[in-house]
């Protein structure tokens, strides 16, 4: 029997200011470097500023651009 084609799946991750934005960037960079045939989509969810956040949770613009 032949090999089945790899399953296509999507990734969703959180990117917000602080450590998570850098972890999101590392994940996406690693995925691109080690799995160039990845056919799914990567969705980066970013919380928006609001009354429930003591500080702005938005990612830095340079990280958002890199993603």
N, C-alpha and C positions, 0 to 999 in steps of 0.2 A: 504494500500500500504506500501511496505517496504521502508526503507531509501535508498537513492542513495549513492553510495560510494563518498567520498569527491573528488573533482576535484584535479588533479595533476597539479601543476604549478611550474615554476622555478622562482628564484629570481636573479636579477643582481644588484649589488651595487658597489659603488666606494670606494676603499681603497687607500688612499694616506697619506703621512706624515702629522703629525698634528692631529687635532681632528677627521677627517674622519676615520683614521685607528682604533681608539678606538670605534667609533660609529659602524663600521663594525663588530668589535669583539663582542661588546655588542649585536648587532642584531643576530649574529650567535649563541652566547651562549644562548640568550633568546629563540630563535627558537628551539634549541636542548632541553632545559629544559622544555619548555611549550608545544611543539608540537613534541614529540618523534616519532610520526607516519608520519611526513612530508616525502612525497615520492619524492618530486622534488629535483632539484639540485640548489646549490647556486654558482653563478659565481661572483667572486670579481675581478673587473677591476682595474688595477693599472697603472696610467700614468707612462711613462718612461722618464728619464732625456732627455733633449734636449734644443735647443736654445730658445725655447719659454718659458721655465721655469727659473725664476731667481735662484731658489734653486732646489735641487734634490727632486722630489715629491714621491720617492719610500717609501714604508712602512718600518718600522724598521724590521729587520730579525726576532726578537722574536714574533712580531705580525703576520707576514706572516706565521711563523711556527704554531702558535696557530690556525690560520684560517684554 
